[in-house]
Amino acid sequence: MEIFLFLVLSLAAANIAVCGPPAQGRPRPRKVPSPSTELNLKEIPFKIVYETYRQTDGKENRELYLMNADGSNPVNLTNTPDVDEMYPHVSGDGTKVCFVVDEETGETKVRNVYYMNIDGTTRVKVAENAREPCWSPDGKSIAYLKGEFERYSTREYATSELLIYDLKTRQHRQHPNSTLHHIYAICWSPDGNWFTAAVHGGMGYSDTILAFEANGTKVFDLEQWGVRGCRPDLSLDGKRMTWGATDWDLCVANIDLTAPMPMVTNIRKVVTCMRKFKVYHVDFSPDGKYIAFSYGPVDGDQQVGGKAPGWNICVSDLTGKWVQITTDGNHNKEPDWVPIRTLNH
């Protein structure tokens, strides 16, 4: 047991070192977007869904948009001037998207979870006073977090429990670990056995990234491997993860979810920006070759529903090159890739 703990701590120390300056031979990440000509994004066959704040029928509100990987051909999927849609996540087969909707006003305002077809049709309510939804690997269930309070809150970590909604039966079941709270940005692993999430001031943790069993109660703090920050995302093969290490740095790493305890190795910084800006909401492309993320002035509110004027969506090829694919600065946040190649491109 002592030998195992020594190896764990040694590997964690090695990873912390990797999180510093880029290793010799690796390109140093740029601090500003690259010229759009440096990445041939038109050749990427996948689209991106994101939230944006703009005028619809004379009213300003949040909508979900679908666009090509180079930012071309943006399409409004929601067109609802009286409610705000945010936080889109696309199912593994690319046919559906789950999201949250802020409805009503004043003291009756509430955040609810919905899903719909990827073309914006057939909207279905999943749960009231709920947030941060994500899909099961088979696309048959949606995991979501209940709001901590009955009163409306924009704090993304104001969560009290994790539930699973079955699309076919419309039944809800509670996750086996009833102590889960103040977690957010949940992500279900492709093998169905794990969740990753950020936690803020809950379950005995301050701010860290967790991995916890999908069908059990074990919880692991990934900081033991040098993972620090928030908003983790897993690649579709379940072998890599990406997250925001700070407000200005995005990292990727290898993750092994096949052992009883998750292990993270080869941490490296792939995107960094100047301190007067922020980078957030990172998401792996389906082929694992790119990440999409939000980027904007430091005074923008990165929380779901927060105003972020001047923020745009960017794409990086993981070599330190990253380009801005939206330019209107309309509070563009929370990009999520559509993992199919069959949409018209």
Buried (B, 14 or more C-beta within 10 A) or exposed (E): EEEEEEEBEEBBEBBBEBBEEBEEEEEEBBEEBBEBEBBEBEEBBBBBBBBBBBEBEEEEBBBBBBBBBBBEEBBBBBEBBEBBBBBBBBBBEBBBBBBBBBBEEEEEEBBBBBBBBBEBEEBBEBBEBBBBBBBBBEBBBBBBBBBBEEEBBEBBBBBBBBBBBEBEEEEBEEBBBEEBBBBBBBBBBBEBBBBBBBBBEBBEBEBBBBBBBBEEEEBBBBBBBBBBBBBBBBBBEBBBBBBBBBBBBBBBBBBEBEEEEBBBBEBBBBBBBEEEBBBBBBBBBBBBEBBBBBBBEEEBBBBBBBEBEBBBBBBBBBBBBBBBBBEEBBBBBBBBBBBBEEBEB
